[in-house]
């Protein structure tokens, strides 16, 4: 049965032997009992293939990721500002490996807006879909900064820096891989994940990227 406003709550007003203040001293005011904390709002979902049916939203988490995505192996060189991780994959499987890395990042607490994905070969399907509505709409979603953003090598230099950059070396000429890794190296704040053929990636990194 709920308490009426005039009826004090027992655990707040009852102070035991100190209910009557001593002479010349004021009894301490009881602290209010904190109520339940409101649930954190869910993060925006990952970009999906259809505008009319956005993907299911993920539950927001406060913790920062401690587990490394995928099966990272030591990279040939480290960025001075970001940790570099290499996930071995074929050119055909690099995009899938990048998607798995993104899923693990989001599941471990990264906000979608923290992640930029760069492709060296075929653009990510989401980028192709959104560009079909025009570049203005595509870049407006980038500027909103509240979701994972996908860009190919040709336009990646226009993207803003983000804490995590994932590169999918999914084909394309050697110059595309060099450009993508150079841009990613400059734009990654905390973590750079590269998915692709280790020999090819190490050759590019060894070339001074």
N, C-alpha and C positions, 0 to 999 in steps of 0.2 A: 504494500500500500504506500503510495508516494506521500511524502511529508508535505504538510501545508506550509506556505511561506513563513507563517509566524512561529512555527515550531522549530526550534534549533536542533541541529543534528547532535546526537549525544557525543560522538567521538570528537567533535570540534569544541563543544562548550564545557564538557566535564573535564576538569583539571585535577581531580583528586584533592589531596590536602591543600593545594595551593589555590583552591577556588576563591578563597577570601584573601584579597591582597593584604600584605603587611602594612603597618602604619607608615604613611608617607611614601609608599612605593606603589607603582601601578602594575597590575598583573599583566604578564605578557599576553599579547594578542595571539590567539591560536592561528597557526598557518592553515590556509584553506587546503583541502585535499584535492590534489590535481585530478582532473577528469581524464578520460581516455584521449590519446592523441589522435588527431584526424589522420586517416590513411593518406599516404602520398599519392598524388595523381599519377596515372600511368603515362609512360613515355609514348611518344608517337611511334607508330609501327614502322617496320621496314618498308621501303618503297616496293610497290607491287605492280603487276602487269596491267591492272585495270584501275582507272581513276574512280569508277563507280563503286568498286568493291575493294576498299583498302584492306590490307592484311590485318590479322588479329594483332591487337596491341600487346606489348610485353609489359610485365609488371616492373615498375621502377624499383631499383635497388640502390642502397646507399654505399655499399662496399665497392672499393676499387678492385680491379682484377689482380689476382695473385698468381693464377695459373697461366702458363703460356699457351697460346692457341696452337692447335695442330700438333705437328711433330717437329718442333724447331730444332735445327742443327746450327752449330756455330758458323757464323758468316765469316767471310774472309777479312772484312774490315768493319769497324764500328763507326757510326756517325758520332761527331763530337757532342751532339745534343740529343740523340735518340738511340735507343737500343735497337740493334739490327738482328732480325731472325730470318732464317731461310727455311722454307717448307718445300722439300723436293716434290716435284710434279712434272709430268710431261706437258708439252705445249697444249695438248688437247685437254688435259686435266687441271691446268693451272687455274682456270676460272672457278671450277668446282672447289678446288683447294682454298681459293681466296674466300669463297662464300662460307665454307666451313670455319675459316679463321674469323670472319665477321660474326658468325653466329656465336662462336665461343666468346668473343669479346663482349657481345651484348649480354649473353647469359651470365658472364662474370661481373657485370655491373657497368660496363662502358655505356655512355649515352650514345644513341645513334648519331647525333650531331658531332661526335668526336672523331668519326671515321670517314676517311676519303679512300676510294678504291680507284686505282688507275690500271687500265688495260693497255697492252702493247699491240695486240692483234685486233680481232673483232671486238667492237664495243659491247659492253654489258647490255643484255636485253632491256633493262630498265632505261638506260640512257637512250637507246634507239627508240623506245616507246615514247619517252618524254620529248625527245627532239622532234617527233612527228607533230607535236603541237606548237612547235616553234622554239627558237632559241630563247626568246624572252621568258617564256614559261619555264623552260629548263633551268636557266640561270636564276630565276626568281626563287626556285626551290633551293638552289645552292645558297643564295643570300639569306634565306630564312634560317639556315644553320641548325635545323632541328631533326635532321634525318641523315642516314648514310647517303653519300653522294658519289655517283659513278661518273668517271670521265675517261676518255681515251687519251693517248699520248698527245694528239694534236691540240687538245684544248686544256690539258691538265695544268699548264702554266697559269691559266686564268683562275684556277681554284685557290681559295684562301688556305693558309696553313691550318692543320688540324692536329690534335694530339697523336692520332694514329693514322698512318698511311699504309695501305695494303696494295702491293703491286702484283698483278697477274701477268706473268710473261707468257701470254697465250698466243704467241706467233708474232708475225710482223718482221720487218727487216731488223738487222742488228742495230741500226741507228735509232729505231723506235725504242728498243730496250735500253740503250744508252741514255736517251732523252728521258724516258720514264723514270729510271733509277736516279738520274740527276735531279729531276724535279721532286721526286718523292723524298730524296735525301734532304733537300732544302726545306720542304714543307712539313715534315714529320716533327712533332714536338717531343714525344716521349717514346714512341715505338714505330719502327719501320719493319713491316713483314713483307718478304718477297717470296712469291710462289712460282716455281718454275724449275727448269733443268739446272742443277747445281753447277755443272761445268760451264754452261753458258753464262750464268749469273756471276760466277767467280771470275770469268774472263772479263766481263764488263766492269766489275768492281775493280779488278786488277788494272784496268785501263785508266783508272783515275777517277771513277765516279764517286 
